[in-house]
Amino acid sequence: FYMKLPVFKSNDELPLMMTAKDVAGYLCISLTCAYYVMNSKGFPVMRIGKRMLVTRTNFLNWLENSSTISI
């Protein structure tokens, strides 16, 4: 089973509220790895029920301030 991930040409194309699929597409990682990253300590995730979301601004700030990401 292969899921096509979104491709973003610029940060402006990112949705205001990003899902794990969006994070995976942006970082060029698998969906499983995206869930792992979103569950990691310090990631600015919002949980709405079982759904995990991150705002574009918080995601980009987190990415800029993360010196290393261990998966």
N, C-alpha and C positions, 0 to 999 in steps of 0.2 A: 504494500500500500504506500503510495507516494502522494504527498500533499504539496501542491504548488504554493510556494511562499511568495508574498508580495516583494516587488523590487522597487526601491525608492531611489530616485536620481538625485534628490536633495532633501535636506532636513525639512524644508517647507512642505514636501509631499507627505510627511508623516501625519497620521490622523491625530486629532487632539487627544483622544483616548486610545491608547495602544493596547492590543491584546498580545498574548504569547506568540501568536502567528506573526504579528507585525515586528515584534522584537527579534524573532528568529530570522525573518527576512532582512531586517536592517543589519544584524550582526553576521549574517551568512552562516548560521548555525542551525542545527536540527531543532525541531519543535520540542523534543525531549530536553535538550540542553537549555532552551529558552525557559522552560518551566523550572529547571534547576536554578538558573540565574535569578528568575523572579522570586524564587523561594529562599534565595541566599540572604544572609544578614546584611542589612544596610541598603537593600534594594527598595526603592520607594513605591511599593506595590499597594494598591487599594483592593480590598476584597469586598465584593458584593455578592453575597451568597457563596457559591462555589467559583464564581468568575473572578479572575485576576486581571486588573487593569493598571496602567500607569499613564500619567499625563505625559504628553510629548516634552514639555518643559522639564519635568522631574527626571524623565529618562535621559535627556541630553545632559542635564546637570550631573546626574549620577555617572554617566559615561565619561564626562570630562574630568570628574573628580576621582575616578577609579584608576589607581595606578596599576593594579593587577586584578585580573579576574581569574579565579581558579575554578576549573570545572573537572 
